[in-house]
Structure formats: structure tokens, C-alpha cells
Amino acid sequence: MKLIKTFLILFLLLTAGGCGYIWGGKDSTLSSQDKSFTPSPVPPQSGEAGQQKLLTEQTENRTVPTDKDYLIGPEDVLKIQVWDNTDLDRTVQVSREGIFYFPLIGSVKADGLSVAQLEKELSRRLADEYLINPHVTITIEEYKNKKVFVLGEVDKPGTYYLTGRTDLLDVISQAGGQTENAGDEIIIIRPQNNLKKEAPTMPNEVGDREIITVNLYRLMRGDVTTNIDLQKGDTVFVPKMSYFYVYGEVKTQGRYTLEKGTTVLKGITMAGGLTEKASRWRIKIIREKDGARIEIKAKMDQLLEPEDIISVPESFF
């Protein structure tokens, strides 16, 4: 009897162990599959959300010039440090001829070199005869070489310096933004000889090919196509808002903002149109020219000028 019991106990143990092994094997297989499972990539977003995501990624990945890329020019102020040789540390200003003087090596031409290139040049010249494996670091203390001029309807007109890549919106912001009297356009004057330009240039001093016109409204709304990069010697001019006047037989007499391309017909339309008493054949423009007041018979497709007055007389019949 004891032998039978022992046999039964052994049989049950073996059976349970086998089941455990079988189920354990299944569990192990599932576990292995779980560990090696790689979820499929989420498909790219489409529509507005996807476009916004793509735009964000492009902006984040854009290569932005650093101070090491800045091209040095006359009047820039440089802070030069030589590692482990503090007696050679200097703050120097590049002369109008594009050079400066440095201990041990004398005259150094900096004009046209990037900060990184000048660091290598100084290190090379110091290593030739004086120092073992010198390490030179240069930072720009003052940007004085690349200047632009901002005039007109901004809070702080004046001279501003390009500290690397600088766009139109950057400079307008530095100048405090446009005033409430600013017109709807910004004029950028870019004379062909701007490399030597030391003073602002007005639109009447250059030809049409040297003038760039930007819509101020589109710029402030974030239209990137209008936010152009500025160049050394540019003059940014924000004109005052222009007006014209409509009087006589129109529904709403008064002053109106003069936008580019405004014709006599558009001006009358802005004033609500003609009244029933208006004489459409005797409409005239009153304009100041060379200090004299002149009257011009108006044509509907004629462009208006600042301070023009559209006069609409009453019909005789």
C-alpha cells in the first residue's frame, strides 16, 4: 500500500511539473515576443496641425549664425584672451584700415575675417616663435562696423549695428516699433556703394533699383517673405501716414488714409459715393505743387497724391 501511494504521489508531481513546464513555455514565448515587439511608427500628421509641426521642426533645425561666424570690420571692438597667458589679454579696436596691433606679433589684419578665422590666425602667429600650442579666444565687445540707419515714424530713430544676421523686424523692434502715425509701407534704401556709407540715404538720392518697398501691415502680421535681411549701409525709412480729402457732393466728406494705388474713383468710393446732386463731369483735384495751389480736371483712374483734395461740385441741373 505504501508503495502504491508513493507511486501515485510521484505520478502527480511529474504531471504537475510537466503542465508547469508547458504553460511556462507558453508564457516565456509571449514574454519574449513582448520584449522584442517594436510599435509601428505613428504616421505623419496631415492638415494644419501637421504643417505647423513641420514648420516648428524646420525652425528648430535652422542653422543660425553664431558670433564665431561674424565678419570683423573697421571700428569693431574685440576682447582677446590667450589661455594661460593673461599678460597678453587685450581689448582692441580695429582701425579704419582694418588692422590692430597685438603684443609680440605686431600688426594684424582683421578686416574681412570671421572671429573663428582670426582666432586661428593669432594662434598660428603666436605659435611660430613665442608660445607652445597657444589657445586664443575672441569675443566682440562692440559691433561698430556694420551699421544701418532707421528714420521716420519709429520711436527711436538712429543708427543701429548689425550683430550678425539681422532682419527688418529685428531693427524695427530695436528702434521701439512704429508710431501711430506710420504709413502702410517701409522703404529700404540700399545704395550700390553702401560699403562706404557713413550717413543715411533718402529715397530721392538713389534710383528705383536701389529702393525696396515692404508692406508694414504684412510684416507685422508675420509674413516671412517681407522680413528681409538687412545689409551694411541700408537706410530703413518709415514714412508718415499720408492722407487725402474729399469734399462736396459725396455722402461722407472728410479725411481718408492714402494707400498705394488709390485712384479718384476709389477715393470717392471710400467717401460713400456721389450724391444725387453731384456733377460727375466737373470733379477736380486740388493739389499743392512747388508751393502753388493748382486745380486738375479729375479722371476716375487717376492716382492720388498725399494731401490731394477731391472736389465734387453740385450739378447745375
For each residue, the residues with C-beta under 8 A, 3 or more apart:
1: 4 5
2: 5 6
3: 6 7
4: 1 7 8
5: 1 2 8 9
6: 2 3 9 10
7: 3 4 10 11
8: 4 5 11 12
9: 5 6 12 13
10: 6 7 13 14
11: 7 8 14 15
12: 8 9 15 16
13: 9 10 16 17
14: 10 11 17 18
15: 11 12 18 19
16: 12 13 19 20
17: 13 14 20 21
18: 14 15 21 22
19: 15 16 22 23
20: 16 17 23 24
21: 17 18 24 25
22: 18 19 25 26
23: 19 20 26 27
24: 20 21 27 28
25: 21 22 28 29
26: 22 23 29 30
27: 23 24 30 31
28: 24 25 31 32
29: 25 26 32 33
30: 26 27 33 34
31: 27 28 34 35
32: 28 29 35 36
33: 29 30 36 37
34: 30 31 37
35: 31 32
36: 32 33
37: 33 34
38:
39:
40:
41:
42:
43:
44: 50
45: 49 50 53
46: 49 50
47: 50 51
48: 51 52
49: 45 46 52 53
50: 44 45 46 47 53 54
51: 47 48 54 55
52: 48 49 55 56
53: 45 49 50 56 57
54: 50 51 57 58
55: 51 52 58 59
56: 52 53 59 60
57: 53 54 60 61
58: 54 55 61 62
59: 55 56 62
60: 56 57
61: 57 58
62: 58 59
63:
64: 165
65: 69 70 164 165
66: 69 70 164
67: 70 115 139 140 164
68: 114 115 116 119
69: 65 66 114 115 116 164
70: 65 66 67 114 115 140 143 163 164
71: 112 113 114
72: 76 78 94 110 111 112 113 114 115 118 140 145
73: 76 94 98 111 112 145 146 232
74: 94 95 96 97 98 111 144 145
75: 93 94 96 144 145
76: 72 73 93 94 110 140 142 143 144 145
77: 91 92 93 94 140 141 142 144
78: 72 91 92 93 94 100 110 118 138 139 140 141
79: 89 90 91 138 139 140 141
80: 88 89 90 91 92 102 122 136 137 138
81: 86 89 136 137 138
82: 85 86 88 89 122 126 131 134 135 136
83: 134 135 136 137
84: 135
85: 82 88 89 131 134
86: 81 82 89
87:
88: 80 82 85 102 103 104 126
89: 79 80 81 82 85 86
90: 79 80 102 103
91: 77 78 79 80 141
92: 77 78 80 100 101 102
93: 75 76 77 78 100 144
94: 72 73 74 75 76 77 78 98 99 100 110 111 145
95: 74 98 99 100
96: 74 75
97: 74 111
98: 73 74 94 95 109 110 111 112
99: 94 95 107 108 109 110 111
100: 78 92 93 94 95 107 108 110
101: 92 106 107 108
102: 80 88 90 92 105 106 108 122
103: 88 90
104: 88 126 129 130
105: 102 108 122 125 126 130
106: 101 102
107: 99 100 101
108: 99 100 101 102 105 118 121 122 125
109: 98 99 113
110: 72 76 78 94 98 99 100 113 118
111: 72 73 74 94 97 98 99
112: 71 72 73 98
113: 71 72 109 110 117 118 121
114: 68 69 70 71 72 117 118
115: 67 68 69 70 72 118 119 138 139 140
116: 68 69 119 120
117: 113 114 120 121
118: 72 78 108 110 113 114 115 121 122 138
119: 68 115 116 122 123 136 137 138
120: 116 117 123 124
121: 108 113 117 118 124 125
122: 80 82 102 105 108 118 119 125 126 134 136 138
123: 119 120 126 127 134 135 136
124: 120 121 127 128
125: 105 108 121 122 128
126: 82 88 104 105 122 123 130 131 134 136
127: 123 124 130 131 132 133 134
128: 124 125
129: 104
130: 104 105 126 127 134
131: 82 85 126 127 134
132: 127
133: 127
134: 82 83 85 122 123 126 127 130 131
135: 82 83 84 123
136: 80 81 82 83 119 122 123 126
137: 80 81 83 119
138: 78 79 80 81 115 118 119 122
139: 67 78 79 115
140: 67 70 72 76 77 78 79 115 143 163
141: 77 78 79 91
142: 76 77
143: 70 76 140 146 161 162 163
144: 74 75 76 77 93 147 161
145: 72 73 74 75 76 94 161 232
146: 73 143 161 162 232
147: 144 159 160 161 162 232 233
148: 159 160 161 162 166 171 230 231 232 233 234 235 236
149: 158 159 160 199 200 201 234 235 236
150: 154 156 157 158 159 160 171 172 174 175 235 236 238
151: 154 157 200 235 236 237 238
152: 157 182 237 238 239 240
153: 178 179 181 182 183 238 239 240 241
154: 150 151 157 172 175 176 177 178 179 182 238
155: 175 176 177 179
156: 150 174 175 176
157: 150 151 152 154 175
158: 149 150 175
159: 147 148 149 150
160: 147 148 149 150 171 174 175
161: 143 144 145 146 147 148
162: 143 146 147 148 166 230 231 232
163: 70 140 143 166
164: 65 66 67 69 70
165: 64 65 229
166: 148 162 163 170 171 229 230
167: 170 171 227 228 229 230
168: 171 172 186 188 214 219 226 227 228 229 230 236
169: 172 173 219 227
170: 166 167 173 174 230
171: 148 150 160 166 167 168 174 175 230 236
172: 150 154 168 169 175 177 178 186 219 236 238
173: 169 170 176 177
174: 150 156 160 170 171
175: 150 154 155 156 157 158 160 171 172
176: 154 155 156 173
177: 154 155 172 173
178: 153 154 172 182 216 238
179: 153 154 155 182
180:
181: 153 240 241
182: 152 153 154 178 179 216 238 239 240 241
183: 153 216 238 239 240 241 242
184: 215 216 217 241 257 259 260
185: 213 214 215 216 239 260
186: 168 172 213 214 215 216 219 236 237 238
187: 203 211 212 213 214 236 237 238 239
188: 168 211 212 213 214 228 230 234 235 236 237
189: 200 201 202 203 205 206 210 211 212 234 235 237
190: 194 210 211 212 231 233 234
191: 194 197 201 205 206 210 233
192: 210
193: 196 197
194: 190 191 197 231 232 233 234
195: 232 233
196: 193 233
197: 191 193 194 201 232 233
198:
199: 149
200: 149 151 189 235
201: 149 189 191 197 205 206 233 235
202: 189 205 235 237
203: 187 189 206 211 237
204:
205: 189 191 201 202
206: 189 191 201 203 210 211
207: 210 211
208: 211
209:
210: 189 190 191 192 206 207
211: 187 188 189 190 203 206 207 208
212: 187 188 189 190 228
213: 185 186 187 188
214: 168 185 186 187 188 218 219 226 228
215: 184 185 186 218 219 223 226
216: 178 182 183 184 185 186 219 220 238
217: 184 220 221
218: 214 215 221 223 225 226
219: 168 169 172 186 214 215 216 223 226 227
220: 216 217
221: 217 218
222:
223: 215 218 219 226 227
224: 227
225: 218
226: 168 214 215 218 219 223
227: 167 168 169 219 223 224
228: 167 168 188 212 214
229: 165 166 167 168
230: 148 162 166 167 168 170 171 188 234 236
231: 148 162 190 194 234
232: 73 145 146 147 148 162 194 195 197
233: 147 148 190 191 194 195 196 197 201
234: 148 149 188 189 190 194 230 231
235: 148 149 150 151 188 189 200 201 202
236: 148 149 150 151 168 171 172 186 187 188 230
237: 151 152 186 187 188 189 202 203
238: 150 151 152 153 154 172 178 182 183 186 187 216
239: 152 153 182 183 185 187 242
240: 152 153 181 182 183
241: 153 181 182 183 184 257 258
242: 183 239 257 258 306 307
243: 255 256 257 258 306 307
244: 255 256 258 262 267 304 305 306 307 308 309 310
245: 254 255 256 307 308 309 310
246: 250 252 253 254 256 267 268 270 271 309 310 312
247: 250 253 309 310 311 312
248: 253 278 310 311 312 313 314
249: 274 275 277 278 279 312 313 314 315
250: 246 247 253 268 271 272 273 274 275 278 312
251: 271 272 273 274 275
252: 246 271 272
253: 246 247 248 250 271
254: 245 246 271
255: 243 244 245
256: 243 244 245 246 267 270 271
257: 184 241 242 243
258: 241 242 243 244 262 304 305 306 308
259: 184 262
260: 184 185
261: 266 303
262: 244 258 259 266 267 303 304
263: 266 267 300 301 302 303 304
264: 267 268 283 285 298 299 300 301 302 304 310
265: 268 269 300 301
266: 261 262 263 269 270
267: 244 246 256 262 263 264 270 271 304 310
268: 246 250 264 265 271 273 274 283 310 312
269: 265 266 272 273
270: 246 256 266 267
271: 246 250 251 252 253 254 256 267 268 310
272: 250 251 252 269
273: 250 251 268 269
274: 249 250 251 268 278 280 312
275: 249 250 251 278
276:
277: 249 314 315
278: 248 249 250 274 275 283 312 313 314 315
279: 249 282 283 312 313 314 315 316
280: 274 283
281:
282: 279 313 315
283: 264 268 278 279 280 297 298 310 311 312 313
284: 295 296 297 298 310 311 313
285: 264 295 296 298 302 304 308 309 310 311
286: 293 294 295 296 308 309 311
287: 293 294 295 296 305 307 308 309
288: 291 292 293 294 307
289: 292 294
290:
291: 288
292: 288 289
293: 286 287 288
294: 286 287 288 289
295: 284 285 286 287
296: 284 285 286 287 302
297: 283 284
298: 264 283 284 285 302 310
299: 264 302
300: 263 264 265
301: 263 264 265
302: 263 264 285 296 298 299
303: 261 262 263
304: 244 258 262 263 264 267 285 308 310
305: 244 258 287 308
306: 242 243 244 258
307: 242 243 244 245 287 288
308: 244 245 258 285 286 287 304 305
309: 244 245 246 247 285 286 287
310: 244 245 246 247 248 264 267 268 271 283 284 285 298 304
311: 247 248 283 284 285 286
312: 246 247 248 249 250 268 274 278 279 283
313: 248 249 278 279 282 283 284
314: 248 249 277 278 279
315: 249 277 278 279 282
316: 279
317:
